[in-house]
Amino acid sequence: MTGRPSEAGYEAAPNIALVKYWGVRDEDLGLPYNSSLSVTLNHLRTRTWVKFDPKLTEDKFVLGRTEPTGGPLRAVVEFLDEVRALARFETHALVRSENNFQTASGLASSASGFAALAGAASLAAGLRLSPTALSRLARLGSGSACRSLFGGFVEWRAGTRADGRDCYARPLFPPRHWPGLVDLVAIVKDAPEKTVRSSVAMQLTVATSPEYARRLKEVPVRIRAIKRALAARDAAALFDRTMEECDSFRLVCETTTPKLDYLVPASRRVLTEVRAANDERGTPIAGYTHDAGAHVHVFTTTTEMVRLRRRLASLPGVEKVLVVSPGPGGHDLRRWVH
Ligand code: DP6
């Protein structure tokens, strides 16, 4: 590693999918069945520092004040192995990572986590990867991480090649494309910790849900509609299609054997309240979505934000409602923080 940097830091934010990645056609390469589309969020972030150190006899992973073992440690080590293979060396690493939000709670910490790890580890290994190559690398850690490298509105193209070279994310619209659009994140009490990785759960859906084939046919149509709504800043169309997609995702989860249910009663109350608010106005003023977790993201406009936020915050079981917006992509931290 002579002459190369051996330590680096990188920051990345979680993203929320408007069109979900759910189903893998190649598990080794992490190639999805369908393309997906997401918004990278501001305010929330993961910071990760990686130091390749010849004195280490094994990789070490520190997350906040904990030292994860088992699956989470294995995932980091396997990811570092990919980076070492690309960089052609075998040195072990110390990885230090911190989230400014709750880990594994449905706020997509694996997306920001592996995006930040991909950035920090590749820089520390002296690899100079293009944004596309970095996105392909992050995908190997966590599918949705390939989108978190970019800011604003991002599309992950599923691609068709068996080797995955055409499977990566790219930015569609920058963070400030739609200044009036906000995401109210309803944080629910007692959200269960995620115990099964999404990449494992989604394969149960592929194998057992009778609704999955229909969903796969609908997704490209929905992606085109959402892209059109974003381009035109058409709020009603965006909210409508976002909810339709979320309902389709929930349906394939609920028809999976064994059933996948990520919501708690308070999450369902948020969905019902958004539907009620839309019905009262006779047009969608907000659109809900959720990932494989219990918290619910409600997209709305700054005009409706204050009233709707108050309404959601008063629901039983809702702990608080964060206000976030489309945010920046991943970036280098340029310093080692001990
Ligand atoms: C429902 O990319 O988090 O959030 O590879 O197990 O980390 P792992 O899967 P992950 O799956 C994301 C599933 C989703 C939808 C999405 O973000 O597109």
Boltz pocket constraint, residues with backbone or C-beta under 6 A from the ligand:
constraints:
  - pocket:
      binder: B
      contacts: [[A, 15], [A, 16], [A, 17], [A, 19], [A, 20], [A, 21], [A, 22], [A, 36], [A, 110], [A, 111], [A, 139], [A, 141], [A, 142], [A, 143], [A, 144], [A, 145], [A, 197], [A, 198], [A, 199], [A, 200], [A, 290], [A, 291], [A, 292]]
      max_distance: 6.0
